[in-house]
Amino acid sequence: MKIALFGINAIKVGRHNLKDPRFDQIDKLVEADKKTYAQIEVIAEDQLLDADAILATADSKADLILKDLEFVETRLGRDPQPAERAALEKIRSLLEGEHFIHDAVHPPPTPALPHSNTPSLQPADLEAVAAHSFWTNKPITVAAAEELHNPEALLLRAFAEAGYICCLTVGGKENRAWPIRKGASAWEAAGSIHSDIQKGFIRAEIIGFGDFLEAGGETQAKRAGKQRLETKQYVMQDYDLTNFRFNK
């Protein structure tokens, strides 16, 4: 996945390992020849529209919102049709309240999460706007100044807030974390590793991260009955330890 920096110079562009402490815990329990972290690509501000998510600061957040407001005002000045005008006025009100469009279209699942007071916006509202490409219609993580001193933890937070998780394959040649979208099925996760695994998918052998740690390893978890056989419809959970059975 790609995360664009906006108003941030403390993080270098390029590929970054996601150094999740949970992966280090697993790696200590499973012997393998190689350890491979999940990776993301950090891109510059001029590639913002190509990004899957944006990492901004409290100061640069206002500039992102202003970009969208300028577009909305321009469209309103061109005498749009009634449906588009209604949508634009709704979006303008949202932006003037310093809310992101993405948070309004994709509200958090529980009111306890940040941005829970964001007004709602329907996908149809965006579809009503001609030729739109809103800057804030992406997951945006706003970093506090002190977080910039720990870019590894900050990138992990941006990764999670963008709606991504990891699944793990362990043992033998490599212990590896694979980035997948939250809500991905076992079949989709298989495809993130190799298309042949996805095509020949039979079952996924799953051990939950907590069960794996509590048991103290793969063999112990299996003996404790913690390994499950799941079908392709199974919704992957963050840090599931996975072995895919497939026809070669």
C-alpha positions in Angstrom: 0.0 0.0 0.0 1.0 3.6 -0.5 0.9 6.3 2.2 1.5 9.9 1.0 3.1 12.5 3.3 1.5 15.9 3.5 3.4 18.6 5.3 5.8 16.1 6.8 9.6 16.1 6.2 10.7 13.9 9.1 10.0 10.7 7.3 11.9 9.6 4.2 10.0 8.5 1.0 10.5 5.0 -0.1 9.8 1.5 1.2 9.5 1.1 5.0 9.3 -2.1 7.1 6.3 -2.1 9.4 8.1 -3.1 12.6 5.3 -4.4 14.7 6.4 -5.7 18.1 3.9 -8.6 17.7 5.9 -9.9 14.8 9.1 -9.9 16.9 7.3 -12.0 19.5 6.3 -14.5 16.9 9.7 -14.6 15.3 11.2 -15.5 18.7 8.9 -18.5 19.0 9.3 -19.9 15.4 12.6 -20.8 13.9 13.1 -19.7 10.3 15.9 -18.8 8.0 14.6 -15.3 7.3 12.4 -12.7 8.9 10.4 -10.4 6.6 8.3 -7.5 7.8 5.2 -6.3 6.0 6.2 -3.2 3.9 4.5 0.0 2.8 5.6 2.6 0.3 5.8 6.2 1.5 5.4 8.6 -1.3 5.7 12.4 -1.6 3.1 15.1 -1.6 3.0 15.5 -5.3 1.8 11.9 -5.6 -1.1 12.4 -3.2 -3.8 11.3 -5.6 -2.0 7.9 -6.1 -2.0 7.2 -2.4 -4.1 4.7 -0.5 -3.9 6.9 2.6 -2.4 10.2 3.8 -0.3 11.1 6.7 -0.6 14.7 7.8 0.1 17.0 10.7 -2.4 19.1 12.7 -1.1 22.1 10.7 -1.2 20.6 7.3 -4.7 19.1 7.9 -6.2 22.6 7.3 -4.5 22.8 3.9 -5.9 19.5 2.8 -9.4 20.6 3.7 -8.9 24.0 2.0 -8.0 22.2 -1.3 -11.4 20.5 -1.2 -13.2 23.7 -0.2 -11.7 25.6 -3.1 -12.9 22.9 -5.5 -16.4 23.0 -4.0 -16.6 26.8 -4.2 -15.5 26.6 -7.8 -18.2 24.1 -8.7 -20.9 26.1 -6.9 -19.9 29.1 -8.9 -20.6 27.3 -12.2 -24.4 27.0 -11.6 -24.6 23.2 -11.1 -27.7 21.2 -11.4 -29.9 21.0 -8.3 -28.8 17.5 -7.2 -25.1 18.5 -7.5 -25.7 21.8 -5.8 -27.3 20.0 -2.8 -24.4 17.6 -2.6 -21.8 20.4 -2.8 -23.5 22.4 -0.1 -23.6 19.4 2.1 -19.9 18.7 1.5 -19.0 22.4 2.0 -20.7 22.3 5.4 -18.8 19.2 6.3 -15.4 20.7 5.3 -16.1 24.0 7.1 -16.6 22.0 10.2 -13.0 20.7 9.7 -14.1 17.1 8.9 -12.7 14.8 6.3 -14.9 13.5 3.5 -13.6 10.0 4.0 -14.6 9.9 7.6 -18.1 11.1 6.7 -18.6 8.4 4.0 -17.0 5.7 6.1 -17.9 6.4 9.7 -16.1 4.5 12.4 -18.0 1.4 13.7 -18.3 2.6 17.3 -18.9 6.0 18.7 -15.9 5.6 21.0 -13.5 6.1 18.1 -12.0 9.4 17.0 -14.1 11.5 14.5 -17.3 10.0 15.9 -19.0 13.4 15.7 -18.4 13.6 12.0 -21.6 14.3 10.0 -22.6 11.5 7.6 -22.2 11.6 3.9 -23.5 9.1 1.4 -21.6 7.7 -1.6 -24.5 9.1 -3.7 -23.5 12.6 -2.6 -20.1 12.2 -4.1 -21.5 10.6 -7.3 -23.6 13.7 -7.8 -20.6 15.9 -8.0 -19.1 16.1 -11.6 -15.4 15.5 -12.1 -14.5 15.3 -8.5 -11.3 14.0 -7.0 -11.4 15.1 -3.4 -8.2 15.2 -1.5 -9.8 14.3 1.8 -11.7 11.3 0.4 -8.9 9.0 1.6 -8.0 7.6 5.1 -6.1 10.4 6.8 -4.0 10.0 9.9 -3.2 13.3 11.7 0.1 13.0 13.6 0.9 14.9 16.7 4.2 16.7 16.8 5.7 14.2 19.3 4.8 11.2 17.1 7.1 12.4 14.4 10.0 11.4 16.6 8.9 7.8 16.3 8.1 7.2 12.6 8.0 3.4 12.9 5.1 3.6 15.4 3.4 6.4 13.4 3.5 4.4 10.2 2.0 1.4 12.0 -0.9 3.6 13.2 -1.4 5.1 9.7 -1.4 1.6 8.2 -4.1 0.4 10.7 -6.2 3.5 10.4 -6.2 3.1 6.6 -8.0 -0.2 7.1 -5.2 -2.7 6.8 -4.1 -5.7 8.9 -1.5 -8.5 8.5 -1.6 -12.2 8.3 1.5 -14.3 9.0 3.1 -17.3 7.5 5.8 -18.9 9.6 8.5 -21.6 9.8 11.0 -23.1 7.4 12.6 -20.6 5.0 10.8 -17.5 6.2 8.7 -15.9 8.9 6.7 -13.2 7.0 4.0 -10.7 7.7 1.7 -10.0 4.7 -0.4 -6.8 4.5 -4.1 -7.3 3.6 -7.2 -5.2 3.8 -9.2 -5.5 6.9 -12.2 -7.6 6.2 -10.4 -9.7 3.5 -11.4 -13.3 3.1 -9.0 -16.2 3.4 -9.2 -16.6 -0.4 -8.3 -12.9 -0.9 -5.4 -13.3 1.6 -4.1 -16.3 -0.3 -4.0 -14.1 -3.4 -1.8 -11.6 -1.7 0.8 -14.3 -1.3 0.6 -15.9 -4.7 -2.1 -16.3 -7.4 -1.4 -20.0 -7.6 -2.3 -20.4 -3.9 -5.5 -18.5 -4.5 -6.5 -20.5 -7.6 -5.9 -23.9 -5.9 -7.2 -22.8 -2.5 -8.6 -25.8 -0.4 -8.6 -24.6 3.2 -6.7 -22.2 5.5 -5.2 -23.6 8.7 -5.5 -20.7 11.2 -4.1 -20.1 14.6 -5.1 -16.8 16.2 -2.3 -14.6 17.4 -3.4 -14.7 21.0 -3.8 -18.4 21.0 -0.3 -18.8 19.5 1.4 -16.7 22.1 -0.5 -18.3 25.0 0.4 -21.8 23.8 4.0 -20.8 23.3 4.4 -21.9 19.7 2.8 -23.7 16.7 3.2 -27.3 18.0 1.8 -26.4 21.4 -1.1 -24.5 19.9 -2.0 -27.5 17.7 -1.9 -29.8 20.7 -4.2 -27.4 22.6 -6.7 -27.6 19.8 -6.2 -24.0 18.8 -5.7 -24.6 15.1 -8.8 -24.2 12.9 -9.6 -25.3 9.3 -11.3 -22.4 7.6 -13.0 -22.1 4.2 -12.3 -19.4 1.6 -15.1 -17.2 3.0 -13.4 -16.9 6.4 -12.8 -13.2 7.4 -9.1 -12.9 8.3 -8.3 -11.4 11.7 -5.2 -9.3 12.4 -2.1 -11.4 12.9 -3.7 -14.7 12.1 -1.0 -17.3 11.7 -1.9 -19.0 8.5 -1.0 -22.0 6.4 -2.8 -22.4 3.1 -3.7 -25.8 1.7 -4.0 -25.7 -2.0 -3.8 -27.8 -5.2 -0.6 -27.3 -7.0 
